[in-house]
Amino acid sequence: MSSVKAEHKAGLSRKVALTATFSALGVVLAPFFWFPFLGTKAYPGQHLINSLAGVTLGPWWAALVAVIIGLVRNALGLGTIFAFPGGVPGAIVVGLAYRLTSRTRTRRLKYVAALFEPIGTVLVGGTVSLFLVAPWAAGYLKPAQDLLMRIQELGAFTALLTLWSGWAISSFMGSIIGFVTLLALERFGVLSERS
């Protein structure tokens, strides 16, 4: 019984340490690895971290990493309110996808879950940002006002496709880098059988 508790504590300690590490890495990359897009800040570094955290920590811890990075980036003036709907769904999707792909023995298929990040970020996060967050925050946040102006200028569907395209560039870049990083980490023995 005590060995089970010790194993649980070790697993929890590992998750806390990785959560702190990924959060710090995401914040450190923030000033160097982003581009402006329609009142948001597209951040491939977030999607890289989502890919790594989703695979190594699972969906809920990875979502926590995305929230921490979003909070710190916003506190430092490096992010926008869209960091949350843009980061959290991607992390969750990667974690859930890895639960399915981790059962395969093929290296590339095992970590292909990292490439599912755009589904959460672009389709879920982009849609939530445009239709829920932007209208809610438009009264007091300039980025949300900019996004709502795009809806009025282009129409809702065209604005959504435009937002998706910009976020897709960021998300695909980050998730591909994450996928390649996971393959390299496994090749060098950094990832254990438990990840």
Sequence and secondary structure as in RCSB ss.txt:
>XXXX:A:sequence
MSSVKAEHKAGLSRKVALTATFSALGVVLAPFFWFPFLGTKAYPGQHLINSLAGVTLGPWWAALVAVIIGLVRNA
LGLGTIFAFPGGVPGAIVVGLAYRLTSRTRTRRLKYVAALFEPIGTVLVGGTVSLFLVAPWAAGYLKPAQDLLMR
IQELGAFTALLTLWSGWAISSFMGSIIGFVTLLALERFGVLSERS
>XXXX:A:secstr
 HHHHHHHHHHHHHHHHHHHHHHHHHHHHTTTS EEETTEEE HHHHHHHHHHHHHH HHHHHHHHHHHHHHHHH
TTS  TTHHHHHHHHHHHHHHHHHHHTT   HHHHTGGGGGHHIIIIIIIHHHIIIIIHHHHTTT HHHHHHHHH
HHHH HHHHHHHHHHHHHHHHHHHHHHHHHHHHHHHHTT S TT 
